[in-house]
Amino acid sequence: MADSTVRQYAAKAASTDRFGRVLCSVRNHHYVIDGPEQNGCPGEEVTPAELFLSAVASCGVELVQVIAKADGIPLQAIAVDIDGKMDRSKPVRPDVSLFNSVKIQFQMKGVSDEDAKHLVEKFKGR
C-alpha cells in the first residue's frame, strides 16, 4: 500500500514549431506557455512567471480551504492575489532568474480576523 503522506507529481514540456512557445502536459491535460515578448517570444499565452505565481496563489486557496476544514473553521470563500517583481538590473542571484519580491494577499469570507490570521499562518508553515 502506498504511503498517503507521499505525493508525486510529473509534468512535461516540449518546444513547438514556434520559437518561445511551449506545449505542456500534466496527466491528460495540455496547455501552451509562451515566453515573454522581452525574450523575443510570442508573449500571447501565459508566461512561465505568471504560471508560477498562479500556482502559488491556487495553492494558497486550496490549502487554506483544507486547513479550515480540518480545523473546523467555517470558511465560505477565499481569493488570493499575488504580485511578483523581477528587476534584472538587481538580480537576487547572478546565475538564475528570481523574483526580487513577491506579495500575496488573502481575502476570506465567513471567518473572523483572528481565524483568517490563523489560517494564513498555518498556510505559511506548510
Secondary structure as GFF3:
##gff-version 3
##sequence-region A 1 126
A	DSSP	beta_strand	12	15	.	.	.	ID=ss1
A	DSSP	beta_strand	21	26	.	.	.	ID=ss2
A	DSSP	beta_strand	29	34	.	.	.	ID=ss3
A	DSSP	three_ten_helix	37	39	.	.	.	ID=ss4
A	DSSP	alpha_helix	48	71	.	.	.	ID=ss5
A	DSSP	beta_strand	77	85	.	.	.	ID=ss6
A	DSSP	beta_strand	101	109	.	.	.	ID=ss7
A	DSSP	alpha_helix	113	125	.	.	.	ID=ss8
###
